[in-house]
Amino acid sequence: MFTKTRAFLSDERGQDLVEYSLLCVIIGCVVVAYLTGVGTSLQGILSKISSSLDTVDQTLQ
């Protein structure tokens, strides 16, 4: 019984898979956080462009 437990605890197969999975999750969280910030900035920029185009359109009419 102790031999099987010791063998199980010292077995490192699959460790790389867990490490790469955690790395992918961390990278995914960083990307989502970055894109959320970029989305908010992009929305503000597009809103300014839209209001500018409305002003030009009203001026030309």
C-alpha positions as semicolon CSV with decimal commas, in nm:
position;residue;x (nm);y (nm);z (nm)
1;M;0,000;0,000;0,000
2;F;0,277;0,245;0,092
3;T;0,469;0,152;-0,221
4;K;0,176;0,241;-0,447
5;T;0,118;0,568;-0,263
6;R;0,485;0,663;-0,284
7;A;0,491;0,572;-0,655
8;F;0,179;0,784;-0,715
9;L;0,323;1,088;-0,538
10;S;0,656;1,068;-0,719
11;D;0,498;1,020;-1,064
12;E;0,540;1,340;-1,266
13;R;0,366;1,235;-1,585
14;G;0,106;1,490;-1,689
15;Q;0,273;1,770;-1,497
16;D;0,362;1,956;-1,817
17;L;0,000;1,943;-1,933
18;V;-0,119;2,105;-1,611
19;E;0,148;2,374;-1,629
20;Y;0,069;2,461;-1,990
21;S;-0,303;2,464;-1,913
22;L;-0,251;2,709;-1,628
23;L;-0,032;2,924;-1,851
24;C;-0,304;2,933;-2,119
25;V;-0,565;3,032;-1,860
26;I;-0,347;3,316;-1,732
27;I;-0,276;3,441;-2,085
28;G;-0,648;3,422;-2,164
29;C;-0,735;3,632;-1,858
30;V;-0,478;3,895;-1,956
31;V;-0,611;3,909;-2,313
32;V;-0,971;3,949;-2,196
33;A;-0,873;4,227;-1,954
34;Y;-0,675;4,405;-2,227
35;L;-0,951;4,378;-2,486
36;T;-1,207;4,509;-2,237
37;G;-0,999;4,823;-2,192
38;V;-0,940;4,860;-2,565
39;G;-1,312;4,813;-2,633
40;T;-1,401;5,098;-2,400
41;S;-1,144;5,327;-2,564
42;L;-1,258;5,226;-2,911
43;Q;-1,618;5,299;-2,821
44;G;-1,522;5,651;-2,713
45;I;-1,326;5,713;-3,033
46;L;-1,607;5,589;-3,256
47;S;-1,856;5,800;-3,064
48;K;-1,646;6,114;-3,125
49;I;-1,617;6,030;-3,496
50;S;-1,992;5,977;-3,519
51;S;-2,073;6,309;-3,355
52;S;-1,821;6,487;-3,580
53;L;-1,979;6,334;-3,890
54;D;-2,325;6,437;-3,771
55;T;-2,202;6,793;-3,726
56;V;-2,052;6,800;-4,076
57;D;-2,370;6,651;-4,220
58;Q;-2,587;6,915;-4,054
59;T;-2,352;7,189;-4,173
60;L;-2,370;7,071;-4,534
61;Q;-2,749;7,059;-4,543
